[in-house]
Every structure is written in C-alpha cells, then in structure tokens.
Amino acid sequence: MRGCCALPAFFAVSISCGCAQTPRAKPATISVASATVTSLNAAPPSGNQFVGFDSNEYPGDAIMAAMHKTFAFTGYWLTVPPGATFNQWKGKREVLKQQGWGFLALANGKLEAQIAKASKVGTKPQDLGRKDAAIAVASAKAEGFPAHTILFLDQEEGGRLTGPQAAYLLAWTEAVAASAFRPGVYASGTRVEDDPGVFINTVQDIRDRVNKGHLHTVAIFDAQDECPPAPGCTLTPKPLSATGLPDLVAWQYSQSPRRPEITKSCAATYAASGKCFAPGFPKVFLDMDVAASADPSQGR
C-alpha cells in the first residue's frame, strides 16, 4: 500500500491504501528529511510488539534486506495495489522469506462506486466479493503462502458500511474462510458520528455484522492515524490497546502522506512533504504499523 486511508463516512474521496513503516526498539535518533524518527534495532519494542511497514511500491531486494535491520514485517500485496496498474510485489515472497521478513498479506478491495458499477451490469456484490476472494486465494497459493495464512482485504472507505459494501466484504471473508486460508480486513477504527450522538467505526461495524450473521471470525488490521491515539511518524509506537479496540492483529498508526486535518498534534514527526520515510532511505516513504507478532499474517 502507499498511504492506505480507511476514510470515515464524511470523507467523499478514497485514497490509495498503503501500509507503511512500523517502529521497533529504541536506540539512536535519525533525521529523515525534516522528520525525526527513532531508529530500531532488531529487537522488538517493549511489550513484545513488533514494527513493520507496507507500501504499494516494492522498494527493491537490496533495500528490503537493509530495511529488515529495522523492521520485522512487511505488507505483501497479493493483488494490484490501490491506484497501481501492476503489482510490484508479485513473486517476491521467497526472497523476502529468505531475508527473514514476516508478512501482512494484503488484497485490494472494491470501492463502493466499483461495487455499484458492477451491479449495474448484473454482478451482485456477493458474487463480486467471492470472485475477488478467489483471486486473492489463488495468488496466495501461487506465492507459496502456507495454509492458515491470514489474508487481509483492504477496505478503503470508512464509517458504517452500506448494504452493498457489507455484502461484498462478508462474501469475500466467508469465501476465504472456506479456503485453506483465514480472512482478515484492513479497516478504519476511527470513531465518526453516524447519527446525532451515535458514533461508529468500521471495525466495530464489521464485527457486529459478523456476530449477527454467525459468520467466521475476521482478523482485524486497524487503520487509525489520527493523533492521538496515533503517535505520528515515529518508530516508538504506542501499545495496540491505545486504539481502544480489542483483539487486533495489527495497527497502522501513520500514513503517507499524512492527513492534515487529523494529524496536527503530531505533524512535526512527519517530513515537510507530509510523508513518513524509512530511516536511512529518504526516498522510501511508507505507512507505519505495529503488531503483537513479527509475522502478523502467519505467512512464513
């Protein structure tokens, strides 16, 4: 991904999703563009949390090997990332596995407008969801991911899901659950006002629908870059519990570029361009993630 923003309902636009950098331990401080970040060694931060990143663009084999000295895991696109014309990550899993990386396996989801467009030509949201799930599953197999790897659907748009969005998403997760793999969703955990005095976040909406439908458990990769609780572009993340959401697999707490309206209090942690750069690689901009495991998708 490249700046993956699961947007609240009141944002009309969608943006290219991009998981990025995630912090790890503490030592020295490095200046990256105009942002200051804390460098990480191979050790995880306190509380046994691990830092990773993801990006729509593949940095290159040599850069990835060097970056693994800082990051434990990486997002790995199984399908063409949002806003891209081809998948630069395709065929790279074995190289990255040999380098020691853990994985967040990602699959691009459909936007509401795309679901509506498909419906107009006779493809129901449920059928579209199952079709996209089959593509993600086939890609995971081709890449050599083991059975039980968690595949995360990139749900870019936030707030309460519409009926067609929910039908698409839940058909996708159920289809993945029926395969050798396990379903997960990348979605917004940011609270937005749904009705006067009533607040919702996409993560809770998905969980409520799963519980109500007695469906398979869906692992959650939470997108919350609002400061606070997010700390901004820093390699010293807060614990997953700071999101206010239980049972998360991972938390994306920094996005590139940052969203000015919700990151004012942590703006100084980003570069002047608003992007978050990988320590030592000023041209590699990322989103930052933190997880309780060095291999969040259990894809090694």
C-alpha positions in Angstrom: 0.0 0.0 0.0 1.1 3.5 -0.2 -0.9 5.7 2.2 -3.8 3.5 2.9 -6.5 5.6 4.4 -9.7 3.9 5.5 -11.7 7.1 5.4 -14.6 8.0 7.7 -18.0 8.3 6.0 -17.9 12.0 5.9 -14.9 12.0 3.5 -16.2 11.7 0.0 -12.9 10.7 -1.6 -10.9 7.5 -1.3 -7.2 7.3 -1.4 -4.6 4.7 -2.3 -4.1 2.5 0.7 -0.6 2.0 1.8 0.7 0.2 4.8 3.9 1.6 6.0 6.7 1.6 8.4 6.3 0.5 11.9 8.6 1.1 14.9 10.5 -1.4 16.9 13.0 -0.7 19.6 14.6 2.5 20.7 18.2 3.5 20.3 19.5 6.4 18.3 17.7 9.1 16.5 17.9 9.8 12.8 16.9 12.8 10.8 14.9 11.9 7.7 14.0 14.9 5.6 12.5 17.2 8.1 11.1 14.5 10.3 12.9 13.0 13.2 12.3 9.3 13.9 13.8 6.9 16.4 15.8 4.1 14.9 15.1 0.5 15.7 17.4 -2.4 16.1 16.5 -6.0 15.5 14.9 -6.2 19.0 11.1 -5.5 19.3 9.9 -2.6 21.4 8.7 -3.0 24.9 5.6 -5.1 25.4 6.7 -7.6 22.8 5.3 -5.6 19.9 6.9 -5.5 16.5 7.2 -2.9 13.9 6.6 -3.3 10.2 5.6 -1.3 7.2 3.8 -1.6 3.9 3.8 0.3 0.7 2.2 0.0 -2.7 5.6 0.2 -4.3 8.3 -2.5 -3.8 11.5 -0.9 -2.6 13.8 -3.4 -4.2 15.5 -6.6 -2.9 18.7 -4.9 -1.6 16.8 -2.1 0.1 14.4 -4.6 1.7 17.4 -6.6 3.0 18.7 -3.4 4.6 15.4 -2.3 6.0 14.9 -5.6 7.8 17.5 -4.5 10.2 14.8 -2.0 11.4 11.5 -3.7 10.6 10.2 -7.1 11.4 7.4 -7.5 8.9 6.1 -6.0 5.6 2.8 -5.7 3.9 2.7 -8.0 0.9 0.3 -7.4 -1.9 -1.4 -10.4 -3.4 -3.3 -8.3 -5.9 -2.6 -5.0 -7.8 -2.5 -2.3 -5.0 -4.9 0.6 -5.0 -4.1 3.2 -7.6 -1.5 1.0 -9.3 -1.5 -0.6 -12.7 0.5 -3.7 -11.8 1.7 -5.5 -8.7 5.4 -4.9 -7.9 5.4 -7.3 -5.1 4.4 -10.3 -7.2 7.0 -13.1 -7.0 8.9 -11.6 -4.1 7.7 -13.7 -1.2 10.5 -16.3 -1.3 13.2 -13.6 -1.5 11.7 -11.8 1.5 11.2 -15.0 3.4 14.9 -15.8 3.0 15.7 -12.3 4.3 13.7 -13.1 7.4 10.7 -11.0 6.9 7.3 -11.6 8.4 4.2 -10.8 6.4 0.9 -8.9 6.3 -0.8 -10.5 3.2 -3.0 -7.8 1.5 -5.7 -7.9 -1.1 -7.2 -4.8 -2.7 -10.9 -4.4 -2.1 -13.6 -2.7 -4.2 -14.8 0.8 -3.5 -18.5 1.5 -3.2 -18.6 3.0 -6.6 -17.0 0.0 -8.2 -19.5 -2.3 -6.5 -22.3 -0.2 -7.7 -20.9 -0.2 -11.3 -20.6 -4.0 -11.3 -24.2 -4.3 -10.0 -25.5 -2.2 -13.0 -24.1 -4.8 -15.4 -25.5 -7.7 -13.4 -22.8 -8.7 -10.9 -24.2 -8.8 -7.4 -22.0 -7.6 -4.6 -21.8 -11.1 -3.1 -20.7 -12.6 -6.4 -18.1 -9.8 -6.8 -16.8 -10.5 -3.3 -16.5 -14.2 -4.0 -14.7 -13.6 -7.3 -12.2 -11.2 -5.7 -11.6 -13.7 -2.8 -10.9 -16.4 -5.4 -8.3 -14.2 -7.0 -6.6 -13.5 -3.6 -6.6 -17.1 -2.6 -5.1 -18.2 -6.0 -2.4 -15.5 -5.6 -1.6 -16.6 -2.1 -1.2 -20.2 -3.3 0.9 -19.2 -6.2 3.2 -17.1 -3.9 3.7 -20.1 -1.6 1.9 -18.8 1.5 1.1 -21.7 3.8 -2.4 -22.8 4.8 -3.9 -20.7 7.5 -2.2 -17.5 6.4 -4.4 -14.6 7.2 -5.4 -12.6 4.0 -6.4 -9.0 4.7 -9.0 -7.3 2.5 -8.2 -3.6 2.0 -11.5 -1.8 3.0 -10.5 1.7 2.0 -13.8 3.5 2.8 -14.7 4.0 6.4 -17.8 4.7 8.6 -20.7 2.4 8.6 -20.7 0.0 5.6 -23.6 0.4 3.2 -25.6 -2.7 2.3 -23.7 -3.4 -0.9 -20.4 -2.8 0.8 -21.2 -5.2 3.6 -22.5 -7.9 1.1 -19.3 -7.6 -0.8 -17.0 -7.7 2.2 -18.7 -10.5 4.0 -18.9 -12.6 0.9 -15.1 -12.1 0.5 -14.3 -13.1 4.1 -16.6 -16.1 4.0 -15.1 -17.3 0.7 -11.6 -17.0 2.1 -12.7 -18.8 5.3 -13.9 -21.7 3.1 -10.4 -22.0 1.6 -7.2 -23.1 3.2 -6.6 -19.5 4.4 -8.1 -17.3 7.0 -9.9 -14.0 6.5 -8.9 -10.6 7.7 -9.8 -7.0 7.0 -7.9 -3.7 7.0 -10.4 -1.1 8.1 -10.8 2.1 10.0 -11.0 2.1 13.7 -11.6 5.9 13.9 -14.9 6.9 15.5 -17.2 9.0 13.4 -20.7 10.3 14.1 -23.2 8.1 12.3 -26.3 9.8 13.7 -26.7 12.6 16.1 -24.9 11.4 19.3 -24.3 8.0 17.8 -20.7 7.1 16.9 -19.4 4.1 14.9 -16.2 2.9 13.5 -15.8 0.5 10.6 -14.0 -2.2 12.6 -16.9 -2.4 15.1 -19.5 -2.3 12.3 -17.8 -5.3 10.6 -17.5 -7.2 13.9 -21.2 -6.5 14.7 -22.2 -7.9 11.3 -20.1 -11.0 11.6 -21.5 -11.7 15.1 -25.1 -11.1 14.0 -24.7 -13.4 11.0 -22.8 -16.1 12.9 -20.0 -15.9 10.4 -16.4 -16.9 10.6 -14.1 -14.8 12.8 -12.4 -11.9 10.9 -8.9 -10.8 11.9 -8.5 -7.0 12.1 -5.7 -4.8 10.8 -6.8 -1.4 12.2 -6.2 1.9 10.4 -6.1 4.8 13.0 -3.7 7.6 12.1 -5.5 10.3 14.0 -3.2 11.9 16.6 -4.0 10.9 19.3 -4.2 8.0 19.8 -1.6 7.6 16.9 1.9 8.9 17.8 2.6 10.0 14.2 5.7 9.1 12.1 7.8 7.6 14.8 9.5 4.3 15.4 8.2 4.3 19.0 4.6 3.1 18.8 2.0 3.0 21.5 0.6 -0.4 22.5 -2.2 -1.8 20.4 -4.5 -1.2 23.4 -4.1 2.5 22.8 -6.5 2.2 19.8 -9.4 1.4 22.2 -10.1 -1.8 20.1 -9.6 -5.3 21.5 -8.1 -8.3 19.7 -6.2 -6.5 16.9 -3.7 -8.3 14.7 -2.0 -5.0 13.7 -2.4 -1.2 13.8 -1.5 1.2 11.1 -0.8 4.3 13.0 1.0 6.5 10.4 0.1 7.1 6.8 2.0 8.7 3.9 1.1 11.4 3.1 -0.4 12.4 6.4 -4.0 13.8 6.7 -3.5 17.3 8.0 -7.0 17.6 9.5 -6.4 14.8 11.9 -2.6 14.9 12.5 -2.0 18.4 13.6 -0.7 17.4 17.0 1.9 15.0 15.5 2.7 17.0 12.3 6.3 17.6 13.5 7.0 13.9 13.3 6.5 13.9 9.5 8.7 15.3 6.8 7.8 18.7 5.4 6.2 16.9 2.4 3.8 15.2 4.8 5.3 11.8 4.2 6.9 9.3 6.5 10.2 8.0 5.3 12.1 4.8 6.1 15.2 5.5 8.3 18.2 5.7 6.1 16.2 5.7 2.9 14.9 9.2 2.3 13.2 8.3 -1.0 11.2 5.3 0.5 8.0 6.6 2.0 5.8 4.3 4.0 2.9 3.8 6.4 3.9 2.6 9.8 2.4 -0.5 11.5 2.7 -2.2 14.8 1.7 -5.8 15.7 2.0 -8.3 18.5 3.7 -10.8 16.2 6.7 -10.5 13.9 4.6 -12.3 11.3 1.1 -10.9 11.7 -0.4 -13.0 8.8 1.4 -16.1 10.0 2.6 -16.3 6.4 6.1 -17.7 6.9 
